[in-house]
């Protein structure tokens, strides 16, 4: 029995969630280099919420930036979420 047969719709839901997350990453990645810099994150956050990121959101950016290079790659993003 395949995964799709065991849990109909769950695979579609998982792919839908992955697609939605990739779309959000792409929207934040202004220059299209497959990395979201701190400046891009701040701009995206302000556009979505109307306010600057709080200290908590800023610390989440740092947590997601696994290699500490000041940007979140698509791989880091995938590992974080």
C-alpha positions in Angstrom: 0.0 0.0 0.0 1.4 3.4 -1.0 1.5 6.4 1.3 -1.2 8.1 -0.9 -3.5 5.0 -0.4 -2.8 5.0 3.4 -3.6 8.7 3.9 -5.5 10.1 1.0 -5.1 13.8 0.7 -2.3 14.1 3.2 0.3 13.9 0.5 -1.5 16.6 -1.4 -1.7 18.7 1.7 2.0 18.3 2.4 2.9 19.4 -1.2 0.5 22.3 -0.8 2.2 23.4 2.4 5.7 23.1 0.8 4.6 25.1 -2.2 3.1 27.8 0.0 6.4 28.0 2.0 8.5 28.2 -1.2 6.3 31.0 -2.4 6.8 33.0 0.8 10.6 32.4 0.6 10.6 33.6 -3.1 8.6 36.7 -2.2 11.1 37.6 0.5 14.1 36.9 -1.8 13.9 40.2 -3.6 17.0 39.7 -5.7 16.3 36.1 -6.6 19.6 34.7 -5.4 18.0 31.9 -3.4 19.0 33.6 -0.1 17.0 35.9 2.2 19.3 38.5 3.7 18.5 40.3 6.9 17.5 43.4 4.9 15.2 41.4 2.7 13.7 39.7 5.8 13.0 43.1 7.4 11.4 44.5 4.2 9.2 41.4 3.8 8.2 41.4 7.5 7.3 45.1 7.4 5.3 44.5 4.2 3.4 41.6 5.7 2.7 43.0 9.2 3.1 46.8 8.9 5.7 46.9 11.6 9.4 46.2 12.2 10.4 42.7 13.4 10.5 42.4 17.2 13.5 41.1 19.1 11.8 37.7 19.0 11.4 37.6 15.2 15.0 38.8 14.9 16.2 36.0 17.0 14.2 33.5 14.8 16.1 34.9 11.8 19.4 34.2 13.5 18.2 30.7 14.5 17.3 29.9 10.9 20.7 31.3 9.6 22.4 28.0 10.5 25.8 28.8 9.0 25.8 32.4 10.4 26.5 34.1 7.1 23.8 36.7 7.5 21.4 35.2 5.1 18.9 32.3 5.1 19.4 29.9 2.1 16.5 27.8 0.8 18.2 24.8 2.4 18.4 26.5 5.8 14.8 27.6 5.4 13.7 24.0 4.7 15.6 22.6 7.6 14.2 25.3 10.0 10.5 24.7 9.0 
